[in-house]
């Protein structure tokens, strides 16, 4: 797990495989909270992104997933945990800043993993 912050306003994080939304959240009665797997993932993202400069403005995020095994997984089921953890770690102010989201499933890797690149978009690409 590592990170890089380049001069052209891009952050690249190499993270563990994110928990699914089903494992990120816990419930107790009508109350929802971040569960143990979610808290651990947030802690790791915070640790890996230490020293990264916050990316501002409208953003693009590219996610490359390396599943830990061949089980069937919906790739859209991990986005909320990943976006929230990156926001919590200070990579950006709010996940509503993300205008482009590209998710690519790659080959299985022992232990799994995730590579995330966050880039500031030029104003002409955002329509804002």
PyMOL commands that set and color helices and strands:
alter all, ss='L'
color gray80, all
select helices_A, chain A and resi 21-24+36-48+75-88+95-97+123-126
alter helices_A, ss='H'
color red, helices_A
select strands_A, chain A and resi 2-6+10-15+25-28+31-34+59-66+98-105+113-120
alter strands_A, ss='S'
color yellow, strands_A
deselect
rebuild
show_as cartoon
